[in-house]
Amino acid sequence: MSIFDTLFLFLLIISVSSFFSPDFKGKVVLVTGGSEGIGFSTSLLLARKGAQVVFCARDSNPLWFNGSSAEKRINSDPLVLMGRGSARFFKADVRNAQEVRNFIKFAHDLYGRIDHAVNNAGIGGYVLNLIDLEDEHLLSEHDPIINNLYGALNCIREEAKYWYKYGNPNETYSIVTISSINGVQSCPGCSLYAASKFGIIGVVKSAALEFINVKPKIRINAVCPGIVDTSLTRNQVKMEKFKLQNWEGDYIDDNNPLWPPFKAEWEAQLPGKRIAKPEEIAKAIISLLDNENSYLNGAVVSVDDGGTDQ
């Protein structure tokens, strides 16, 4: 095969894959909690597909929530440059409805429109036992019901209000909100986290029915990831070994000797014997966002390699 034949085949593969891949060129997409983990991978993949992504994070910890660094990483990615996408960071805490409104206004002022939203922001919030609920600090800063459930409610409400005010009544807008495998089956020690993620599914199913016959139509779906290789997953090592909460102490990275045996122990219990990569969850999110899937509404999609079927 000549070099020209090889080049032609390469371009053909790219063309065919682009045809079957969701196209977000010119679309403006909000992503909450976009500085790391699933949120970062979703922002990066959307930008590679030509979207103008506006993401938020608290930006309170330089290791976990450095939104400015995440913005630079996305905008310097060769595939983002090739796809003419982009990412912009805005500092916002989804627990605060006014900050959510500010975030949406920032995106609108930049681009004059918003097409989709991914409500991903959340915390792990696994408590060691219910006695820990007496800790006032836990009940405020690290309460997953406030962070995850009320954060999702704030986002869905403000996004819907935005589209009712500025949206085209003949278009359909879509929201994907992130729940968890612990939103469909719980586990010991995750009382508050499970409550928040079960609650998100209830909100998504109800809101999808509320917005189904209005103009503009808003599709709302949920993704329930299984165990994913993110900082929140890795930091659960500290709960197992030191009885610390996942936000306490040092960040568990590849160089920490505790991570490989912890990962191997978890993977041995999974049907497919491996933990997911964040980009695998991002691909499912983007598929649900795509309005080609126009009849998917109020759906709860488990992305866990069959884990919830056990």
C-alpha positions, 0 to 999 in steps of 0.5 A: 500500500502506497503512502497516498493509499494509507493517507486516504484510508486514514482520512476515510476512517476519520470521516466515517467516525466523525459521521457517527460521532455526536457533533457539538461544533458551535454548541455552548455547553455548561459543565459543573465540577469540570476541573477534574475527574469525570467533569474534566474528561467531559469538558475535554471531550466536548471541546474536542468535538468543537463545543464551546465549554464553560465549566465551573468548580469551587477552585478551593484546592490546588490539587483537586479543583484548580479550574484555571489549570484545567482550562489551560490543559483543555485549550492547549490540547491538539485535538481541541485546537483541531476541532476548534473547541474551547473551554472557559473556567468560572469559579462557582459553588453549586450549593449557592443558587446565586453563584449558579446564576452568575455562572450561567450569566457568564456563559450567556455574556460570552456566547449569547446562548447555551445549548446543553448542560452537564450537572456533574459537581459533587463530593464523595461524602462517605461517612464512617458511621451515622454518629459522625452526623453530630460533626457540624463541620461535616454537616455544612462543608462536607454534606453531600445532600447539600453539595450533590442533591441541592447543587443539582436542584439549583442547576436544573432550576436555573438552567430551565429558567434560562431557557424559558427566558432566552431559549428558542421555543422550537429547539430542544435543550438537554441536561445530563445530571450525574448520579452514581451506582450508589443512587440505585444500590447502596452500601455500608457507610455511604448513608448521606452520599446514597441519599443524595444520589438516590435523590438526584434520580428522583429529581431527574425523573420528575423534572423530565416530566415537568418539562416534556410538553413545554416550549422549549422542550428540555430533556433531562437524563441521569448517568450513574457511574460505577467505580471510576479512577478519580481523586474521590475514588482514590482518596477512599483509601484513607477511609480504609487504612486510616479512618479518615474522610476522603477530603482529609490528608494528602491526595492519593496519586499514582506514586502512593503505594497504598493505591495499587493494592486498593485498586486491585482489591476493588477490581477483583470484585467487579464483573469486568475486573477493572475500574472505569476511566473518566473518559468512558463515563464522559462518552456516555454523558455526551451521547445522552446530551446529543439531541439525536437521542430525542426520545431519551428523556427521564432515563437513568443510565448505569455506566458500570460494566454490569456492576448493578446487575450483580 
